[in-house]
């Protein structure tokens, strides 16, 4: 039985694309990026100068009004700051490391602006930013014992000494409806 030749796919279609025609990894690193603003030297390199310029920019009446609206609808200060810094980097105004250096102070300035305007705001995108991945005491002491046995022995001795002096934890009070009525 003779094989029938497959019809040629239509030019420009997905089927006509050669899977081996893609650029190899790292190809973009061999190209001249100077056609992009972020590929040329930044406008400013001093974090203090950059921070002053960004603060003046966010304090302009139009920008301030837009930021207050964003904060009012629930956008966090963190997201606003990251957006400002990302756009300024893309525009070639400063490098990412300078952006990271001014991130904290800029967030404080924006939060202060919201406070002065009595605008409710969220500072972090995640409300439980300080609670997530929190280490419990059992894990802490297990890791302390494994990684720093001398410190573990010292802490253990201090706790035992406090217990011998009567400063140990008190047994929990029995809770029942009778205690609740007495106000105990």
N, C-alpha and C positions, 0 to 999 in steps of 0.2 A: 504494500500500500504506500503510495507516494504521499509525502507530507505537503500540505498546501502552505504556501508562503503566507505569513501573517500580513495583513494590510498595514501600510505605513500609517502611524498615528498623524493626526492633523497637526501641522506646525503651530507651535505655541501652546499646545495642550499639555496637561500634566503627564500624560503617557509619553509624550515626545521628549520629556526632560531626561537628560543623561544623569543617572545617580552619581557618577564619578566626576561630574563637572564642577562640583562644589569646591570652594577655596579651602586649602588645608588649614588646620588649626594654627593660629599665630600669624596668619596672613596679614591681618589688620595692623600688626606691629611693624610690618615692613613698609607701610604706606606713610605718606606725608600727611600729618594731621593738621598742618598749619591753616588749612582752609576752614577749620572750625575754630570758634573763639577759644574753647578750652584747650586747643592744641598749640596756642601761642603763649608767650609769657603773660602772666596775669597783670592786670592794671595795678593792683596793690599787693604788697607782701607783708606789710606790718599789721599785725592783728588789731592794734589799738586804732590805727587809721581806718581799717576796714570796719571795725565795730562802730566808730563814730559815724561813718557814712551810712551804714545800715540803719542805725538808730535814727538819724535824721530822715532817712527814707520812710521808715515805718511811722514816724511822728507826723508826716504830712497829713493834712486833713482828709484827703481822699482815701489814702491807705489805711489810716487809723479807723475811719468809719467802716471800711470793708472788713478789717480785722475784728472789730467789735461785733459786727453782724455774724461773722464766722464763729466767734467764741460763744455768742448767744445761742446759736443753733446747735452747739455741742462739739464743734471741732476743737481739739485740744491745742494748747499752746505748743506742745511738742511737734505736732503735725505742721502748724503754721511756720515754726522756726525751720523745720527741715525743708519745707517748700521754698522759703525765702533763700536759704543757703544753697539748695540745689539749683535754683534758677540763676542765682548770682555766679555760681561756678560755671554753669553752661554758658553764661554770657562772657566768661573769661575775666571776671572782676577779681577773683582770688582763687587760690588752690584749695583742695579739700582739707588739707591740714589746718589752714587758717580758719576755714569754716568750722572745723571741730573745736578749735580754740575759742571761738566767739559764741558757740552754741549756747552754753550755760548763761553767760551774761545777757545775751539777747533774749532768752526765755524769761529771765527775771524782769527785764525792761517791759516786755509785752504783758506779763502778769501784773506788773505795777500799773501799767496803763489801764488794764481792765479793772483793777481795784479802784483807781481814781475815778473811773467812769461808772462805778457800781454795776459792772457787767459780770454776771456769774460766768465762771470758766472752769475748765478741767485742765490741770497742768500736764498730766500724762495721758497718753492714749489708753493705756490699760489702768483701770482703777486700782487693781491689786498689784501694781508694779513692784512694791516692796514685799509683798507676800508670796509671790510665785517663786517656786524653787527654794523655799525657805527650809533650812536644815533643822530638823527636830533635835531635841536634846539627846535622845538615844543614839542617833547617828553621829552627833558631835562627839560624844564620849567614846563611842566605838572607834571613830577615826583618830581621836586624840590618843587613845590607848595604842593603836597600831602605829601611828606616825610619830608620836612624841611621848614615849613611855615615861620619861623623867617628869614631864609636866603633868601627865596623868597621875603619877604616883603622888606628886606634890598636891594636886587638887584633891585627890582622894583623902590624903592625910588631913588637909585643912577642913574638909567636910566632916570627917570622923571626929576631929578635935572639937568642932562646933557642936556636934551631937552629944559628945561626952560632957560638955559644959551646959547642956540643957537648951541649946539654941537650935535644936533640930526642928523640923516641920511638925506642926501640931496636927493631931488626927482630925479629919474633917468632921464638922458638926453634923449630927444626924438631921436631915431635913424632912419635915413632915408638916401636915397642915396645922398641927398644934403649935409648932414653933412660929409659923407664919402669923398666927393670930396674936401671939404675944409680942411680936415685933422683934424677936431675937434674931 
